């Protein structure tokens, strides 16, 4: 792993500009990468954004993740980045920062924006743009009681190691099989779209096609 300042610059260099989502060939990753037979075609999608918060600790980068509240109607109890659907007129950066402030009380003044990772299409009809930013350690974060059950950090090196990704599946009522990426950090299962976005970030930064 590169030293702190060098790693920050290197990561930023491999991301899309903040004002130009999908600049690198318009590439999109999705839940359907592992499930091509379930591709719904060119149907409409709902724009959304998440913040990928990289905490700069002396021992190395870590990534802030949340476990969603069990009371939520959709995706309850799942591990996620702070984020959600975009409001009318918002940019992806504005949406990601707003959602992070609402969900974990992260003041945008503490976020040094780095760039945009590869947009990700979910099986539930969202097109999510990950906004990557650097944070100082030990900020006074607070989970929104209505949305977030827990805030935790996972080492960036662990999340960027392809050996830690598993391909899992669950069986569908119609007899089909849904495949997804998953990894376990301590007692937290990181899977589905969140794991897919992290894998896309790994491929973006360290994949064979990256210069």
N, C-alpha and C positions, 0 to 999 in steps of 0.2 A: 504493500500500500504506500502511496506517495506521502510525503510530509504534508502538514496541514495546509499551508498557503498554496502550495503547488497543487494539491489535490482539489482545493476549492476552484482554482483557475481551470484545471483540467476538466472537471465536471461541467463547469459553466460553458466551456468551449464546445462540449459535445451536445448541448441542448439547443432547442430552437429559440430564436429571439422572443422576448416577452410580448411583442406586438404582432407576432406572425405565427399563429398556431399551425402545426403541420407543415412547416417550411421545408422539411427534408422529404421531398417527393410526395407529400400528402399522405404519408404512411399512417395506417391505423391498425392497432392490434385489437383483439376482441376475445370474448368468451368462445367464439366460434373457431378460433385457431385450432383448438383441440377437438372441436365438434363440427367439422365442416358440413356434415349431413344435416345439421340443424340451422344452417344459414337461412335467415328469413328474407333475403333479398334486399333491395334498396328501399326499405321502408323508412318512414320518418323517424327521427330520433329526438330526444330531449337533451339540449345542451346542459352540461354540468361541469363542475371543476372541483378539484381537490388540491389541498396543499400537502406537499411532501416536505415536512420540516426536518432539516438536517442539523442536528445539534453538534456544535463544535466543542467537544470535551478534550482535555489534555491527553487522554488515552486513545482518542480517535473519534470519528463521527458516529453518531447514533441517530436513529429515525424515530420520531414521535408517532405513535399509533394510538388508536382508541378502541375500546370495546363498546359497541353500541348498547344502549339501555335495553333491557329485556321487555320493557313495556311498549317499544316501538312496533308499529303495525307491520313494517317491512324490514327484513334483514336484522331482526332483533338479535342481540348477543353476538353479532359477528364483529370481527376485527376490521377496522377501516381507517383511512386517512380522514382528517377533518375535511368536510366538503359537502356539496350537495348541488341541487339544480340551480341554474343561473336565473336571476331575476331579469325582467325586461330591461334592456339598455345596458346591462353589465358586461364588462370584459371578463375573460376567464380569470385574470389576476384579481380584479375587484371581487368576484364571486368567491374565489378561494380564500382570500384574506377575510372577507366578511364571515364566511362560514366558520373559519378557524376562531375568529373572535367570539362568535355566538356559541360554539361548541366547547371550546377549551379556554376561553378568556385570553387568547393570545393577542396582545396589542400589536397591530401591524407595524408600529414603529421599530419593533425588535427584529423584523424579518428583512434580511438582505436578499432580495430576489436574484436568482441565478439564471432562470430560463424555463422553458417548457419541455416536458418529456412527451413521448409519443401518445397521442389521443387513444382512448380505449373505449370500444363499444361493448356495452353489457348486454346480456341476454334479456334484461328487463327493459331495454329500449332507451338507454342513456348513452350519450357520447361524452365521455369524461376526459377533460384535459388536465393532466397533472402539472401543477405549478411548483417548481422546486425552489426552496429558499433556505438560507443558512441562519441559524439562531445561536445566540450565546447560551451557555448552560444555566440550569437552575432558575429559570423564569418562574414567577408565581402563577402557574397555570391552575385552572379550576374547571372541572367537568360540569357541563350543563346537566342539571339533574334530570331534565326531560329527555335528553338525547344520549348522554354518555355515562356509561357505568364505570369506566376506568381509563386513565391515561397512563401509557407506559412507553419505555424506550427499548429499542432493539438495535444491537450493533450493526452499523452499515456493512461492515465486512461480512457478517453472517448472512445478511440479506443479499449481498452481491456474490455469494458463493453458490454456483449452480449445483454443487453436490448436496445442498440443503433443500433443493426443490424436489418434491415428489409429484408424480402424476397419479391422482386418485380419481375415483368415480362414484357416482350413486346411480341406482337403477330408477327409471321413470315408470309411472303407472302404465304407460303404453308399451312397455317392454324395451324401450330404448335405454341408452346409457349415456349419462352426462359426465364428461371428463373435465378435470380442473387441476390447477397447480395448488399445492399446499406445502406449508412448512410449519414446524413447531418450534417456538422459542419459549423456553421455560414452560409455563402452563397455558400459553396462548397459541391457538391454532390460527394461522394466517392463511387464508385460502380464497378461492374465487377471484373476483375482480381485483381485490387488493393484491393478492399474490401475482395475478396476471400483470398488473401495472408495474410491480417491482421487477418481475422477470423481464418486461419490456425495457425497463430502465437499465437492467444488467446488460441486455443485448445491445442497447444503445451505447453504453459506456465501454463494455468489454468484449462484445461479440466479435466474431472473426471478420465481419464486414466493416467494422469501425477502424478508421485509420488512426 
